[in-house]
């Protein structure tokens, strides 16, 4: 997955944001307790992984696995006031 930002703040093609040896897409980004997280689609790996933004290095760090042994396509995190839900196809 790649992201880039030009001097005017517009997004452009840039460097890999999360550099993994599998196809990743549909990055669902969310904020929780002051941290920024990303849940990209990586059904090929048969897992739903969670990445946390390291604000010092501006890099995504793998924080853990939410689900394993499942080819979840386009997993979507839904934040409610009292809980967080994960929807998947």
Order of alpha helices (4+ residues) and beta strands (2+ residues): beta-beta-beta-beta-beta-beta-beta-beta
